[in-house]
Amino acid sequence: MNINRIEFTELEKETSTSDKSFSEILAPEYGKVYIVAITRDGCSACARQEPRLENLAKAMVARHRNKTVFTRIHINRPPSSEEESLRSKNLLGHYFYPTNLILIRTRDRGAIECYKNIAPRMGELKKIIESLIVVATAIAEDTG
């Protein structure tokens, strides 16, 4: 599998027991582009995006080897509760599902969010990832 899966509650716990933000946890290394999909149970758009994102992840790994990291943060939504979804919206700063983020690590600002969109087209995501690989590589090579 080319996409790591993290349950939201695991990420929430890690952020609450450390001094790191979710982006610091998800984007720990220089020179890589971190693509994050925020998904939820019962989300038809999430289900439609899943195979497309998997194909994009395979293509990016084949082309760029270890320069990209794909992660799915999954939110559970029992029929009787929106609680976890509401907490994820507070912690991750999103509203709709699926939301895609792209993070990179910088020298002076730590992990930063370079892109956020709701169910983007994979062609758009691919172009942005490839542009940010150049940026992330330059940051990793800068010893400044």
Backbone as ProteinMPNN parsed JSONL, in Angstrom:
{"seq_chain_A": "MNINRIEFTELEKETSTSDKSFSEILAPEYGKVYIVAITRDGCSACARQEPRLENLAKAMVARHRNKTVFTRIHINRPPSSEEESLRSKNLLGHYFYPTNLILIRTRDRGAIECYKNIAPRMGELKKIIESLIVVATAIAEDTG", "coords_chain_A": {"N_chain_A": [[0.848, -1.189, 0.0], [0.553, 2.206, -0.831], [-0.284, 4.382, 0.565], [-0.177, 5.673, 3.726], [-2.136, 4.986, 6.605], [-3.77, 6.714, 9.118], [-5.546, 6.774, 12.057], [-7.716, 9.315, 13.096], [-8.001, 9.72, 15.864], [-5.616, 8.685, 16.888], [-3.692, 10.506, 15.93], [-4.661, 12.807, 17.136], [-4.272, 12.163, 19.832], [-1.459, 12.005, 19.888], [-0.758, 14.681, 19.303], [-1.774, 15.907, 21.552], [-0.203, 14.944, 23.593], [2.311, 15.814, 23.132], [4.535, 18.511, 22.225], [4.154, 19.143, 19.641], [2.662, 20.22, 16.555], [0.006, 18.982, 14.412], [0.954, 19.088, 11.792], [3.715, 19.15, 12.147], [4.121, 16.6, 13.121], [3.267, 15.023, 10.971], [4.965, 15.803, 8.883], [7.961, 15.24, 9.122], [10.559, 15.317, 7.951], [13.123, 16.975, 6.006], [13.139, 17.711, 2.485], [11.115, 16.149, 1.473], [7.777, 15.709, 0.205], [4.685, 15.912, 1.638], [1.673, 14.446, 1.331], [-1.601, 14.713, 2.261], [-4.656, 13.187, 2.952], [-7.766, 13.867, 4.189], [-10.258, 11.984, 5.434], [-13.567, 10.495, 5.891], [-15.84, 8.24, 7.515], [-18.614, 7.007, 5.654], [-18.556, 8.896, 3.626], [-19.17, 9.68, 0.435], [-17.746, 11.025, -1.576], [-15.176, 10.716, -0.606], [-14.841, 7.967, -0.884], [-14.913, 7.794, -3.673], [-12.607, 9.213, -4.313], [-10.558, 7.673, -3.228], [-9.437, 5.349, -4.82], [-8.329, 6.802, -6.927], [-6.479, 8.478, -5.682], [-4.793, 6.535, -4.651], [-3.735, 5.494, -7.048], [-2.366, 7.77, -7.949], [-0.501, 8.012, -5.869], [1.007, 5.65, -6.255], [2.116, 6.225, -8.775], [3.626, 8.53, -8.188], [5.469, 7.555, -6.295], [6.796, 5.675, -7.885], [7.967, 7.367, -9.74], [9.342, 9.326, -8.249], [10.508, 8.105, -6.119], [11.513, 8.161, -2.877], [10.625, 10.727, -2.308], [8.048, 11.55, -1.844], [5.36, 11.32, 0.48], [2.465, 9.765, 1.265], [-0.461, 10.126, 3.151], [-3.357, 9.057, 4.794], [-5.714, 10.458, 6.825], [-8.056, 9.228, 8.836], [-11.383, 9.728, 9.816], [-13.665, 8.576, 12.118], [-17.16, 8.057, 12.02], [-19.717, 7.443, 13.752], [-23.213, 6.575, 13.433], [-24.714, 8.033, 15.311], [-23.214, 10.193, 16.207], [-21.351, 13.164, 15.826], [-19.082, 13.93, 16.969], [-16.235, 13.185, 16.772], [-15.687, 14.041, 14.183], [-16.148, 16.805, 14.424], [-14.109, 17.469, 16.238], [-11.89, 16.871, 14.651], [-12.109, 18.814, 12.704], [-11.54, 21.098, 14.165], [-8.859, 20.583, 15.012], [-7.437, 20.005, 12.609], [-8.157, 21.994, 10.87], [-10.024, 21.977, 8.726], [-13.065, 21.65, 6.75], [-14.791, 20.32, 4.911], [-15.153, 16.996, 3.443], [-13.601, 14.856, 1.061], [-10.694, 16.441, 2.281], [-7.697, 17.648, 0.989], [-4.331, 18.068, 1.807], [-1.09, 19.53, 1.385], [2.079, 19.284, 2.658], [5.297, 20.614, 3.537], [8.599, 20.56, 4.954], [10.308, 23.259, 6.331], [13.311, 25.188, 6.864], [13.245, 27.415, 8.596], [10.598, 27.739, 9.487], [9.573, 25.322, 10.219], [7.302, 22.617, 9.671], [5.151, 23.341, 7.02], [1.985, 24.222, 5.585], [1.363, 23.967, 2.267], [-0.63, 23.746, 0.464], [-4.138, 23.363, 0.167], [-7.189, 21.788, -0.461], [-10.49, 20.86, -1.481], [-11.434, 17.742, -2.402], [-9.726, 17.656, -4.845], [-8.891, 17.574, -8.388], [-6.943, 14.916, -9.661], [-4.937, 15.474, -11.506], [-4.369, 18.16, -11.023], [-3.411, 17.974, -8.389], [-1.149, 16.383, -8.83], [0.497, 18.108, -10.405], [1.045, 20.134, -8.54], [2.321, 18.694, -6.518], [4.64, 17.859, -7.905], [5.851, 20.345, -8.419], [6.355, 21.153, -5.803], [8.15, 19.209, -4.977], [10.526, 20.043, -6.119], [10.945, 22.396, -4.655], [11.075, 21.369, -2.002], [13.319, 19.721, -2.228], [15.317, 21.621, -2.771], [15.285, 23.014, -0.341], [16.177, 20.99, 1.382], [18.739, 20.635, 0.433], [19.942, 23.037, 0.973], [22.212, 24.272, 3.094], [22.498, 26.524, 4.453]], "CA_chain_A": [[0.0, 0.0, 0.0], [1.347, 3.421, -0.959], [-0.828, 5.446, 1.408], [-0.238, 5.357, 5.156], [-3.438, 5.312, 7.193], [-3.733, 7.093, 10.527], [-6.842, 7.11, 12.63], [-7.671, 10.66, 13.658], [-7.823, 9.668, 17.322], [-4.184, 8.471, 17.154], [-3.018, 11.786, 15.701], [-5.154, 13.702, 18.186], [-3.58, 11.783, 21.073], [-0.051, 12.386, 19.766], [-0.624, 16.138, 19.426], [-2.101, 16.33, 22.92], [0.833, 14.49, 24.534], [3.611, 16.366, 22.739], [4.456, 19.944, 21.92], [4.155, 19.24, 18.181], [1.399, 20.365, 15.834], [-0.231, 17.841, 13.527], [1.815, 19.193, 10.609], [5.066, 18.755, 12.568], [4.106, 15.132, 13.246], [3.09, 14.412, 9.646], [6.038, 16.209, 7.958], [9.138, 15.318, 9.985], [11.861, 15.357, 7.279], [13.382, 17.873, 4.885], [13.329, 17.092, 1.18], [9.972, 15.335, 1.089], [6.467, 16.344, 0.076], [3.727, 15.114, 2.398], [0.33, 14.608, 0.803], [-2.508, 14.236, 3.302], [-6.081, 13.138, 2.623], [-8.617, 13.768, 5.383], [-11.456, 11.264, 4.997], [-14.521, 10.165, 6.951], [-16.821, 7.174, 7.263], [-19.87, 7.415, 5.026], [-18.323, 10.0, 2.688], [-19.128, 9.125, -0.92], [-16.646, 11.667, -2.306], [-13.948, 10.081, -0.107], [-14.78, 6.649, -1.527], [-14.567, 8.011, -5.091], [-11.231, 9.692, -4.41], [-9.591, 6.69, -2.721], [-8.63, 4.652, -5.843], [-7.586, 7.803, -7.718], [-5.336, 8.897, -4.879], [-3.905, 5.37, -4.615], [-3.026, 5.473, -8.333], [-1.425, 8.891, -7.941], [0.584, 7.656, -4.945], [1.858, 4.662, -6.941], [2.851, 6.915, -9.836], [4.607, 9.43, -7.59], [6.527, 6.732, -5.699], [7.56, 5.111, -8.996], [8.738, 8.418, -10.419], [10.167, 10.146, -7.345], [10.977, 7.221, -5.048], [11.229, 8.521, -1.479], [10.393, 12.182, -2.188], [6.659, 11.807, -1.476], [4.754, 10.492, 1.521], [1.013, 9.905, 1.237], [-1.087, 9.707, 4.402], [-4.802, 9.26, 4.933], [-6.195, 10.607, 8.203], [-9.442, 8.777, 8.761], [-12.27, 10.132, 10.906], [-14.803, 7.671, 12.305], [-18.422, 8.773, 12.221], [-20.853, 6.574, 14.071], [-24.478, 7.21, 13.04], [-25.308, 8.891, 16.336], [-22.284, 11.17, 16.764], [-20.474, 13.983, 14.976], [-18.043, 14.428, 17.874], [-14.878, 13.042, 16.239], [-15.606, 14.909, 13.011], [-16.007, 18.187, 14.9], [-12.751, 17.613, 16.807], [-10.919, 16.886, 13.551], [-12.203, 20.114, 12.05], [-10.802, 22.038, 15.012], [-7.421, 20.295, 15.03], [-6.831, 19.995, 11.281], [-8.508, 23.218, 10.152], [-10.755, 21.696, 7.494], [-14.5, 21.615, 6.957], [-15.414, 19.316, 4.057], [-14.457, 15.734, 3.177], [-12.234, 14.77, 1.532], [-9.819, 17.6, 2.144], [-6.314, 17.26, 0.744], [-3.302, 19.026, 2.207], [0.294, 19.197, 1.057], [2.991, 19.877, 3.628], [6.738, 20.41, 3.418], [9.325, 21.063, 6.116], [11.228, 24.349, 6.012], [14.365, 25.383, 7.869], [12.941, 28.462, 9.576], [9.207, 27.718, 9.958], [9.138, 23.954, 10.475], [6.387, 22.075, 8.658], [4.162, 24.328, 6.58], [0.958, 23.796, 4.643], [1.542, 24.666, 0.992], [-1.799, 23.542, -0.387], [-5.334, 22.766, 0.769], [-8.307, 21.829, -1.389], [-11.547, 19.876, -1.259], [-11.583, 16.784, -3.505], [-9.148, 18.195, -6.081], [-8.602, 16.66, -9.5], [-5.62, 14.313, -9.454], [-3.983, 16.188, -12.358], [-3.984, 19.364, -10.277], [-2.603, 17.53, -7.261], [0.131, 15.921, -9.374], [1.306, 19.281, -10.783], [1.492, 20.825, -7.337], [3.305, 17.817, -5.873], [5.895, 17.908, -8.649], [6.461, 21.656, -8.159], [6.844, 21.204, -4.415], [9.332, 18.343, -4.862], [11.659, 20.913, -6.443], [11.121, 23.286, -3.502], [11.515, 20.576, -0.847], [14.699, 19.287, -2.503], [16.177, 22.796, -2.589], [15.377, 23.274, 1.099], [17.001, 19.935, 1.966], [20.126, 20.819, -0.019], [20.426, 24.319, 1.5], [22.785, 24.111, 4.434], [22.562, 27.889, 4.883]], "C_chain_A": [[0.884, 1.24, 0.0], [0.851, 4.572, -0.101], [-0.882, 4.953, 2.85], [-1.616, 5.745, 5.677], [-3.249, 5.581, 8.676], [-5.163, 7.366, 10.968], [-6.716, 8.483, 13.289], [-7.39, 10.642, 15.153], [-6.367, 9.429, 17.71], [-3.408, 9.772, 17.009], [-3.398, 12.79, 16.787], [-4.421, 13.427, 19.504], [-2.119, 12.224, 21.034], [0.144, 13.896, 19.889], [-0.894, 16.61, 20.85], [-1.033, 15.926, 23.939], [2.223, 14.974, 24.154], [3.438, 17.861, 22.498], [4.426, 20.184, 20.409], [2.741, 19.433, 17.633], [1.207, 19.134, 14.948], [0.685, 17.899, 12.317], [3.263, 18.822, 10.947], [5.175, 17.237, 12.676], [4.074, 14.48, 11.869], [4.219, 14.719, 8.673], [7.354, 16.362, 8.712], [10.482, 15.549, 9.28], [11.919, 16.417, 6.181], [13.458, 17.058, 3.595], [12.191, 16.21, 0.712], [8.714, 16.185, 1.008], [5.467, 15.388, 0.712], [2.317, 15.435, 1.925], [-0.631, 13.949, 1.783], [-3.942, 14.288, 2.782], [-6.849, 12.962, 3.926], [-9.94, 13.179, 4.928], [-12.324, 10.881, 6.189], [-15.41, 9.007, 6.53], [-18.052, 7.763, 6.581], [-19.746, 8.542, 4.025], [-18.186, 9.428, 1.279], [-18.013, 9.748, -1.758], [-15.298, 11.079, -1.88], [-13.756, 8.726, -0.782], [-14.401, 6.774, -3.002], [-13.111, 8.416, -5.247], [-10.201, 8.612, -4.078], [-8.799, 5.966, -3.814], [-7.807, 5.616, -6.705], [-6.336, 8.249, -6.977], [-4.316, 7.76, -4.768], [-3.09, 5.275, -5.904], [-2.002, 6.593, -8.421], [-0.237, 8.578, -7.031], [1.537, 6.659, -5.593], [2.719, 5.335, -7.997], [3.946, 7.819, -9.258], [5.775, 8.65, -6.959], [7.401, 6.136, -6.807], [8.468, 6.163, -9.635], [9.732, 9.122, -9.495], [10.699, 9.384, -6.139], [10.557, 7.719, -3.675], [10.98, 10.018, -1.271], [8.963, 12.518, -1.779], [6.205, 10.816, -0.406], [3.256, 10.786, 1.509], [0.432, 9.348, 2.533], [-2.579, 10.01, 4.342], [-5.105, 9.36, 6.42], [-7.677, 10.292, 8.16], [-10.21, 9.144, 10.025], [-13.437, 9.145, 10.953], [-16.048, 8.497, 12.594], [-19.54, 7.778, 12.49], [-22.154, 7.309, 13.746], [-25.017, 8.218, 14.055], [-24.4, 10.019, 16.831], [-21.438, 11.856, 15.697], [-19.234, 14.415, 15.747], [-16.636, 14.354, 17.282], [-14.672, 13.939, 15.024], [-15.414, 16.365, 13.425], [-14.617, 18.437, 15.493], [-11.701, 17.674, 15.697], [-10.93, 18.238, 12.842], [-11.47, 21.185, 12.843], [-9.299, 21.828, 14.916], [-6.776, 20.482, 13.662], [-7.196, 21.208, 10.427], [-9.183, 22.975, 8.806], [-12.25, 21.758, 7.798], [-15.151, 20.466, 6.198], [-14.549, 18.064, 3.953], [-14.615, 15.387, 1.706], [-11.525, 16.103, 1.342], [-8.408, 17.07, 1.957], [-5.388, 18.412, 1.106], [-1.969, 18.575, 1.628], [1.177, 20.0, 1.995], [4.435, 19.667, 3.189], [7.376, 20.97, 4.689], [10.315, 22.117, 5.64], [12.248, 24.5, 7.141], [13.936, 26.356, 8.973], [11.525, 28.42, 10.149], [8.709, 26.322, 10.309], [8.252, 23.458, 9.345], [5.34, 23.134, 8.316], [3.188, 23.691, 5.593], [1.102, 24.64, 3.383], [0.299, 24.637, 0.124], [-2.915, 22.934, 0.446], [-6.465, 22.895, -0.244], [-9.281, 20.712, -1.04], [-11.686, 19.036, -2.524], [-11.008, 17.308, -4.822], [-9.021, 17.123, -7.162], [-7.169, 16.156, -9.308], [-4.555, 14.976, -10.326], [-3.466, 17.45, -11.675], [-3.053, 18.999, -9.131], [-1.21, 17.111, -7.733], [1.039, 17.103, -9.725], [1.862, 19.984, -9.554], [2.539, 19.995, -6.6], [4.65, 17.935, -6.583], [6.6, 19.253, -8.47], [7.07, 21.712, -6.765], [8.0, 20.246, -4.168], [10.586, 19.162, -5.139], [11.971, 21.815, -5.249], [11.677, 22.505, -2.311], [12.957, 20.1, -1.015], [15.677, 20.436, -2.299], [16.35, 23.117, -1.107], [16.296, 22.247, 1.749], [18.48, 20.127, 1.63], [20.747, 22.111, 0.507], [20.932, 24.117, 2.926], [22.897, 25.437, 5.151], [22.423, 28.148, 6.275]], "O_chain_A": [[1.857, 1.311, 0.751], [1.489, 5.623, -0.041], [-1.538, 3.958, 3.159], [-2.193, 6.735, 5.228], [-2.648, 4.784, 9.396], [-5.894, 8.108, 10.313], [-5.724, 8.77, 13.959], [-6.621, 11.465, 15.65], [-5.921, 9.916, 18.749], [-2.574, 10.106, 17.85], [-2.55, 13.527, 17.29], [-4.005, 14.354, 20.197], [-1.597, 12.751, 22.016], [1.107, 14.346, 20.511], [-0.312, 17.595, 21.302], [-0.965, 16.5, 25.026], [3.207, 14.588, 24.784], [2.331, 18.393, 22.562], [4.649, 21.306, 19.954], [1.768, 18.895, 18.16], [2.131, 18.344, 14.76], [1.152, 16.858, 11.854], [3.959, 18.24, 10.116], [6.214, 16.663, 12.353], [4.774, 13.496, 11.629], [4.419, 13.966, 7.72], [7.819, 17.482, 8.924], [11.452, 15.936, 9.932], [10.924, 16.716, 5.522], [13.797, 15.875, 3.61], [12.291, 15.584, -0.343], [8.601, 17.229, 1.65], [5.41, 14.208, 0.368], [1.829, 16.552, 2.096], [-0.492, 12.767, 2.097], [-4.382, 15.303, 2.241], [-6.605, 12.016, 4.676], [-10.661, 13.787, 4.137], [-11.886, 10.932, 7.338], [-15.695, 8.818, 5.348], [-18.476, 8.876, 6.892], [-20.763, 9.098, 3.611], [-17.196, 8.766, 0.969], [-17.399, 9.058, -2.57], [-14.386, 10.957, -2.697], [-12.651, 8.38, -1.198], [-13.651, 5.948, -3.521], [-12.451, 8.011, -6.203], [-9.086, 8.641, -4.6], [-7.57, 5.964, -3.746], [-6.715, 5.273, -7.156], [-5.266, 8.382, -7.57], [-3.109, 8.004, -4.79], [-1.89, 5.007, -5.86], [-0.892, 6.386, -8.912], [0.909, 8.852, -7.389], [2.754, 6.813, -5.488], [3.912, 5.053, -8.105], [5.058, 7.865, -9.783], [6.932, 9.052, -7.085], [8.624, 6.099, -6.672], [9.6, 5.869, -10.02], [10.835, 9.471, -9.915], [11.281, 9.983, -5.235], [9.371, 7.7, -3.345], [11.117, 10.512, -0.152], [8.687, 13.658, -1.403], [6.605, 9.652, -0.391], [2.838, 11.925, 1.719], [0.779, 8.248, 2.961], [-2.999, 11.079, 3.896], [-4.787, 8.45, 7.186], [-8.457, 11.003, 7.526], [-9.755, 8.907, 11.144], [-14.108, 8.912, 9.948], [-16.001, 9.496, 13.311], [-20.224, 7.329, 11.57], [-22.192, 8.539, 13.781], [-25.709, 9.163, 13.676], [-24.761, 10.73, 17.769], [-20.892, 11.218, 14.797], [-18.422, 15.185, 15.234], [-15.914, 15.351, 17.287], [-13.605, 14.529, 14.856], [-14.602, 17.077, 12.834], [-14.024, 19.493, 15.273], [-10.738, 18.435, 15.789], [-9.884, 18.741, 12.43], [-10.851, 22.078, 12.264], [-8.547, 22.789, 14.757], [-5.69, 21.052, 13.562], [-6.6, 21.421, 9.371], [-8.929, 23.704, 7.847], [-12.654, 21.901, 8.953], [-15.959, 19.724, 6.755], [-13.375, 18.068, 4.323], [-15.69, 15.61, 1.149], [-11.741, 16.8, 0.35], [-7.972, 16.164, 2.667], [-5.631, 19.568, 0.759], [-1.748, 17.384, 1.407], [1.048, 21.219, 2.115], [4.758, 18.668, 2.548], [6.761, 21.758, 5.408], [11.06, 21.907, 4.683], [12.047, 23.988, 8.242], [14.233, 26.137, 10.148], [11.276, 29.012, 11.199], [7.542, 26.156, 10.662], [8.437, 23.842, 8.19], [4.729, 23.737, 9.198], [3.527, 22.754, 4.87], [0.98, 25.864, 3.422], [0.179, 25.402, -0.832], [-2.674, 22.1, 1.318], [-6.681, 23.964, -0.817], [-8.919, 19.739, -0.38], [-12.015, 19.556, -3.59], [-11.731, 17.394, -5.815], [-9.042, 15.925, -6.877], [-6.299, 16.893, -8.846], [-3.39, 15.037, -9.932], [-2.278, 17.765, -11.743], [-2.024, 19.643, -8.93], [-0.21, 17.449, -7.101], [2.22, 17.098, -9.379], [3.027, 20.382, -9.536], [3.532, 20.535, -6.113], [5.684, 18.092, -5.934], [7.827, 19.293, -8.377], [8.16, 22.249, -6.571], [8.768, 20.454, -3.227], [11.6, 18.989, -4.463], [13.134, 21.976, -4.878], [12.643, 22.936, -1.682], [13.725, 20.078, -0.052], [16.746, 20.248, -1.719], [17.451, 23.455, -0.671], [17.119, 22.609, 2.59], [19.358, 19.821, 2.438], [21.969, 22.255, 0.484], [20.16, 23.827, 3.84], [23.33, 25.498, 6.302], [22.471, 29.304, 6.695]]}, "name": "protein", "num_of_chains": 1, "seq": "MNINRIEFTELEKETSTSDKSFSEILAPEYGKVYIVAITRDGCSACARQEPRLENLAKAMVARHRNKTVFTRIHINRPPSSEEESLRSKNLLGHYFYPTNLILIRTRDRGAIECYKNIAPRMGELKKIIESLIVVATAIAEDTG"}
